Amino acid sequence: MLLFSSVITLSGFLANTVDVFELEPKQFLGIPIALAGAILMSFGTQYQSRGLNKVEVITKKSAGSGLSLSHVFHLLARPSWVIGTVMLGLAVVLQLGALSFSPLIVVQPLGVVALVITSILNARISGIEMSGALKTAITLCVTGIVVFVSVAAFTTKDSPVRDIHIVVILVIFAAVTAVLMFAYITLRYRAYAIFYILGAGVLYAFVATFAKTIIAKVQQGEWDPLMWLALVALVLGAVLGMLFVQNAHSSGPPDLVIAGLTVVDPLVAVLIGILVLGEAQHAPLWAIFVFIGAAMVACLGVLGLAKFHPQVGKSALAEDDAD
């Protein structure tokens, strides 16, 4: 029922979006490709979580305070983690493929389907019952992100990425990365899953922004130093984002992890477009208030997942000891 209602909500949004963008027939191909990517992301996250939890039991050492070399070597030898990582890689490829056919504003909200699928999948595999509070949190995530992106579709305009924009984004990325890494080093022994989730979502939002920048540069034939700096930042953000995701798997369930990638990521990416690229400079005042309200609703959903999910804070090591 939850999945059905979410798909209906997204379908209504897409129907309105299609009318606005007047998609050509070939552009509809991006929709099934993006949905396939969301499904792969769901299963990939589930497999990665299972693999990391098994490695924690094998090594008798939690990854919640940071991955050790022992963790890394065991993860690379763990079939479930490797399969999950390959699935996530394919999900990224499908996402890029979908964007080559359809506008970002059509493809982006479809990622929220991954949150719903992961929640249902994890509940069945783990044998847990989804409480009313948990379902409400998921609904808030889906509703907030769909409203946020749909309003952005009607009130913002895609702006060319100029060199000054890249410089500003690089400076912000450097500052955000420094803050996240300082917090990671000083708080990792007592950090909660929500910290890693938010960190991963923010980092991957910058990765998506840099990817968009690099693609634009390559298409324009501008192989300048800024493009290479953006590429370095993209790789750094992707590596650090994966580090945060793996730590999140140690102290949080897969559906909470996926929330960071499908809710926090697009929210931050759109905010960068609005605040840095000026994509909402002609948006009416009411749209700004809707942006703020929808973002708060989506974030409340993520916080609700972190608070009400029965698996949050439960380590695989503790469960193994209990067995």
FENNORCOR-V582438 format. One record per backbone hydrogen bond with DSSP energy under -0.5 kcal/mol. NH is the residue of the N-H (numbers start at 1). CO is the residue of the C=O. E is the energy in kcal/mol with one decimal. If there is no record, write none. Layout:
NH|CO|E / NH|CO|E
//
This chain:
5|1|-2.6 / 6|2|-1.9 / 7|3|-2.3 / 8|4|-2.3 / 9|5|-2.1 / 10|6|-2.5 / 11|7|-2.7 / 12|8|-2.3 / 13|9|-1.9 / 14|10|-2.7 / 15|11|-2.3 / 16|12|-1.8 / 17|13|-2.4 / 18|14|-3.0 / 19|15|-1.5 / 20|16|-1.7 / 21|17|-2.6 / 22|18|-2.1 / 23|18|-0.8 / 27|24|-1.4 / 28|24|-0.7 / 28|25|-1.2 / 29|26|-1.2 / 30|27|-1.1 / 31|28|-1.3 / 32|28|-0.8 / 33|29|-1.5 / 34|30|-2.3 / 35|31|-2.2 / 36|32|-2.2 / 37|33|-2.0 / 38|34|-2.1 / 39|35|-2.1 / 40|36|-2.3 / 41|37|-2.3 / 42|38|-2.0 / 43|39|-2.2 / 44|40|-2.9 / 45|41|-2.3 / 46|42|-1.8 / 47|43|-2.5 / 48|44|-2.4 / 49|45|-2.4 / 50|46|-2.2 / 51|47|-2.6 / 52|48|-2.6 / 53|49|-2.3 / 54|50|-2.0 / 55|51|-2.0 / 56|52|-2.2 / 57|53|-1.6 / 58|54|-2.2 / 59|55|-2.9 / 60|56|-1.2 / 61|56|-1.1 / 66|63|-1.8 / 72|68|-2.2 / 73|69|-2.6 / 74|70|-2.1 / 75|71|-2.6 / 76|72|-2.3 / 77|73|-0.9 / 78|75|-1.4 / 79|77|-0.7 / 82|78|-2.3 / 83|79|-3.0 / 84|80|-2.3 / 85|81|-2.4 / 86|82|-2.4 / 87|83|-2.4 / 88|84|-2.2 / 89|85|-2.2 / 90|86|-2.5 / 91|87|-2.1 / 92|88|-1.9 / 93|89|-2.0 / 94|90|-2.6 / 95|91|-2.1 / 96|92|-2.4 / 97|93|-2.4 / 98|94|-2.8 / 99|95|-2.0 / 100|96|-1.1 / 101|97|-0.5 / 101|98|-1.2 / 102|98|-3.0 / 106|103|-1.3 / 107|103|-1.9 / 108|104|-3.1 / 110|107|-1.0 / 111|108|-1.5 / 112|109|-1.6 / 113|110|-1.5 / 114|111|-1.3 / 115|111|-0.6 / 115|112|-0.8 / 116|112|-1.4 / 117|113|-2.7 / 118|114|-2.7 / 119|115|-2.1 / 120|116|-2.2 / 121|117|-3.0 / 122|118|-3.1 / 123|119|-1.9 / 124|120|-2.0 / 125|121|-2.5 / 126|122|-2.8 / 127|123|-1.1 / 128|123|-1.2 / 131|129|-0.7 / 135|131|-2.3 / 136|132|-2.2 / 137|133|-2.0 / 138|134|-2.1 / 139|135|-2.4 / 140|136|-2.4 / 141|137|-2.0 / 142|138|-2.4 / 143|139|-3.0 / 144|140|-2.7 / 145|141|-2.1 / 146|142|-2.2 / 147|143|-2.5 / 148|144|-2.3 / 149|145|-2.5 / 150|146|-2.5 / 151|147|-2.3 / 152|148|-1.8 / 153|149|-1.8 / 154|150|-1.1 / 155|151|-1.5 / 156|152|-1.8 / 157|279|-2.2 / 162|160|-0.7 / 166|162|-1.9 / 167|163|-2.3 / 168|164|-2.2 / 169|165|-2.7 / 170|166|-2.5 / 171|167|-2.3 / 172|168|-2.5 / 173|169|-2.8 / 174|170|-2.4 / 175|171|-2.2 / 176|172|-2.9 / 177|173|-2.8 / 178|174|-2.1 / 179|175|-2.2 / 180|176|-2.7 / 181|177|-2.7 / 182|178|-2.2 / 183|179|-2.5 / 184|180|-2.4 / 185|181|-2.5 / 186|182|-2.3 / 187|183|-2.5 / 188|184|-1.2 / 190|187|-2.0 / 191|187|-0.7 / 195|192|-1.0 / 196|192|-1.1 / 197|193|-2.2 / 198|194|-2.6 / 199|195|-2.3 / 200|196|-2.5 / 201|197|-2.4 / 202|198|-2.4 / 203|199|-2.4 / 204|200|-2.6 / 205|201|-1.4 / 206|202|-1.6 / 207|203|-1.9 / 208|204|-2.2 / 209|205|-1.9 / 210|206|-2.9 / 211|207|-2.3 / 212|208|-2.2 / 213|209|-2.1 / 214|210|-2.8 / 215|211|-2.4 / 216|212|-2.0 / 217|213|-2.3 / 218|214|-2.8 / 219|215|-2.4 / 220|216|-1.5 / 221|218|-1.1 / 222|217|-2.6 / 223|221|-1.1 / 224|222|-1.3 / 227|224|-0.8 / 228|224|-1.4 / 229|225|-2.4 / 230|226|-2.4 / 231|227|-1.9 / 232|228|-2.3 / 233|229|-2.5 / 234|230|-2.3 / 235|231|-2.3 / 236|232|-2.6 / 237|233|-2.9 / 238|234|-2.4 / 239|235|-2.4 / 240|236|-2.6 / 241|237|-2.4 / 242|238|-2.1 / 243|239|-1.9 / 244|240|-2.3 / 245|241|-2.2 / 246|242|-2.5 / 247|243|-1.9 / 248|244|-2.1 / 249|245|-2.1 / 250|246|-0.9 / 251|247|-0.8 / 251|248|-0.8 / 252|248|-1.7 / 256|253|-0.7 / 257|253|-1.8 / 258|254|-2.8 / 259|255|-1.0 / 260|256|-1.0 / 260|257|-0.7 / 261|257|-0.9 / 262|258|-1.8 / 263|259|-2.0 / 264|259|-1.3 / 265|260|-1.4 / 267|263|-1.7 / 268|264|-2.6 / 269|265|-2.5 / 270|266|-2.6 / 271|267|-2.0 / 272|268|-2.3 / 273|269|-1.8 / 274|270|-2.2 / 275|271|-3.3 / 276|272|-2.3 / 277|272|-1.5 / 279|273|-2.4 / 280|274|-0.5 / 281|278|-1.3 / 283|280|-1.4 / 287|284|-0.7 / 288|284|-1.0 / 289|285|-1.5 / 290|286|-2.0 / 291|287|-2.6 / 292|288|-2.2 / 293|289|-2.6 / 294|290|-3.2 / 295|291|-2.4 / 296|292|-2.1 / 297|293|-2.1 / 298|294|-2.5 / 299|295|-2.4 / 300|296|-2.4 / 301|297|-1.8 / 302|298|-1.8 / 303|299|-2.6 / 304|300|-2.4 / 305|301|-2.2 / 306|302|-2.2 / 307|303|-1.8 / 308|304|-3.1 / 309|305|-1.7 / 312|309|-1.2 / 313|251|-2.8 / 314|311|-1.8 / 315|313|-0.7 / 319|315|-1.9 / 320|316|-2.1 / 321|317|-2.3 / 322|318|-2.0 / 323|319|-1.8
//
